[in-house]
């Protein structure tokens, strides 16, 4: 299992990090190149900005369930999902998501590569 810092150190793959409330705290240059969003445009926004509208409810439910139970089925293996670009296009992408507890708070990091 990769740590948040190991994922954050990726330069070739698009990376995004959120806090336990689901607010974006970091993206790298590869994410901007792949999906068009800049750090300034995404920082502090909910992760749902890059998630297709029809998946918002299931994402919120899964995210909340994990924070409450600390159990997940989607972490640490590749998932084929869609990512919303800055211009609103849904791009099929391979997501590799990890979670790490720092103190009392969870942080989530993912590499999200267009497939």
Protein Blocks (a to p, Z undefined) as FASTA:
>chain_A
ZZfklmmmpmkbccddddfkopafbdcfklmmmnopafklmgopafklmgcfklmmmmmm
mmmmmmmnopafkgoiacddddddfkopacddddddddddehjbccdddddddZZ
